[in-house]
Amino acid sequence: MVRPAVEDLVVGAGLLPRGLSMIARRPRLFLLGAIPPAITSVIFTGLLIALITQLRPLVDWLTPFADDWNRGLATTVEVLVGGAVVAGAVLIMVISFTTLTLALGSPLYDKLSESVEREFGDVPELNESVARGVLRALRQALALISVAILGALVLFGTGFLPVIGQTVAPVLSAVFGGWILGIELVGAPFERRGLLRLSDRRAAMRVRRFRVLGFAVPTFLLLAIPFVGVVVFPVATAGGTILARQLLSEPT
C-alpha cells in the first residue's frame, strides 16, 4: 500500500518538470500564457500587501479577549491568529488566482492544452455554445471558491490548537489547496471529452489521489509565491493536461 502511494507521489511530482519541457518547445504559447498570471499576480500581490499592512488592527479586533491576559500569553495568541489569518488568505487567494487566471486566459490555456494533447493523438472537441460554457465555468468557479473559503475557515480554527495548529494545519492547508487546484487544472481536457461536471473530475482524481497530490501540492506552494505563477501557470497547464490523460487511462 505504501510503495504504490509513494510511487504515485513521485510520478505526480514529475509532471511539473515534464510540463516545463513541453512548454519550452512552445515559446510563443508560453509567453502568451504568462500574460494572464502576470496581471492577476499584480492584483493579488496588492491585496496581500494590504492585508499584511492591516494585520495588526485585524488581529487586535479578533482577539479582544486577550487584552487582560499575561503579555507573553497574549502575544502568543496574537501571533497564532495572525499566522492563521495570513495562511487562510493565501489559500483563498491561490484558488481565486487560479480561477481568475483561467478565466482571463481561457482561449490561450485551451489552445496550450490542446497543443500538448496533440503529441499523444487526436484531440476531442466539445460542442457547446459560448454562453453556456461561460455560465457553467462561472458557476463552477464560484463553487470552488466557496469551498476554499469554507476550508480556510476550518483551517483557521485548527490554527488555535496547540502543536496541531503549528504542524498539522499547514500541511492540511497545502493538501486541501492542492486538491482544489488540481480540480481546476485538469478541467479543460475533461471538458473536451464531455465530462463537464466537477464530480466527474473528483471521481477520477480519487482513484489516483496520490498522483494528483504529488502534482498539485507543489504547484499550489509555488503559486503561493508572488509572481512565480507567471512562469508556473503555463507549466502547470501542460502538467495538468498530462495528468488528466493519465486519470482517464489515455496514453501519455
Residue pairs with C-beta under 8 A, 6 or more apart in sequence:
4 210
5 210
6 210
8 208
8 210
8 211
8 214
9 210
9 211
9 213
9 214
10 214
11 211
11 214
12 210
12 211
12 212
12 213
12 214
12 215
12 216
12 243
13 214
13 215
13 218
14 214
15 214
15 215
15 239
15 240
15 242
15 243
16 215
16 218
16 219
16 235
16 236
16 239
18 238
18 239
18 242
19 116
19 235
19 236
19 237
19 238
19 239
19 240
19 241
19 242
20 235
20 238
22 116
22 119
22 238
22 242
23 29
23 30
23 33
23 112
23 234
23 235
23 238
24 30
26 112
26 115
29 108
29 111
29 112
29 115
29 234
30 234
32 105
32 108
33 105
33 108
33 109
33 112
33 233
33 234
33 237
34 230
34 231
34 233
34 234
35 105
35 108
36 101
36 104
36 105
36 108
36 233
37 97
37 101
37 105
37 229
37 230
37 232
37 233
37 234
38 227
38 230
39 104
40 97
40 100
40 101
40 104
40 229
41 97
41 226
41 227
41 229
41 230
43 100
44 93
44 96
44 97
44 226
45 226
45 227
47 93
48 89
48 90
48 93
48 226
51 58
51 85
51 86
51 89
52 86
55 82
55 85
55 86
58 85
59 78
59 81
59 82
59 85
60 78
62 81
62 85
63 74
63 77
63 78
63 81
66 73
66 74
66 77
66 78
67 74
69 77
80 159
80 160
80 165
80 166
81 159
81 160
83 159
84 155
84 156
84 159
84 160
84 165
84 169
85 156
87 155
87 156
87 159
87 169
87 170
87 173
88 152
88 153
88 155
88 156
89 152
90 224
91 148
91 151
91 152
91 155
91 173
91 176
91 177
92 145
92 148
92 149
92 152
93 224
94 177
94 181
94 220
94 223
94 224
95 144
95 145
95 148
95 177
95 180
95 181
95 184
96 145
96 148
97 223
97 229
98 181
98 184
98 185
98 223
98 233
99 141
99 144
99 145
99 184
101 229
101 233
102 109
102 184
102 187
103 137
103 141
106 137
109 188
109 234
109 237
110 188
112 234
112 237
112 238
112 241
113 188
113 189
113 237
113 238
113 240
113 241
114 123
114 192
116 238
116 241
116 242
117 123
117 189
117 241
117 245
120 245
120 250
120 251
120 252
121 250
121 251
123 192
124 192
124 193
124 194
125 192
126 133
126 191
126 192
126 193
126 194
128 196
136 196
140 187
140 198
143 198
144 180
144 183
144 184
144 198
147 180
148 177
148 180
151 176
151 177
151 180
155 169
155 172
155 173
155 176
158 164
158 165
158 168
158 169
158 172
159 165
159 166
159 169
161 169
174 217
174 220
174 221
175 213
175 217
177 217
177 220
178 212
178 213
178 216
178 217
178 218
178 219
178 220
178 221
179 205
179 212
179 213
179 216
181 216
181 219
181 220
181 223
182 205
182 212
182 213
182 215
182 216
182 240
182 243
183 198
183 201
183 202
183 205
185 216
185 219
185 236
185 237
185 239
185 240
185 243
186 201
186 204
186 205
186 240
186 241
186 243
186 244
186 247
187 201
188 237
188 240
188 241
188 244
189 240
189 241
189 244
189 245
189 248
190 196
190 200
190 201
190 204
190 244
190 248
193 248
195 201
195 204
204 247
204 248
205 212
205 247
207 247
208 246
208 247
211 243
211 246
211 247
212 243
212 247
215 239
215 240
215 243
219 232
219 236
219 239
222 228
222 229
222 232
223 229
223 232
223 233
223 236
242 252
245 251
245 252
246 252
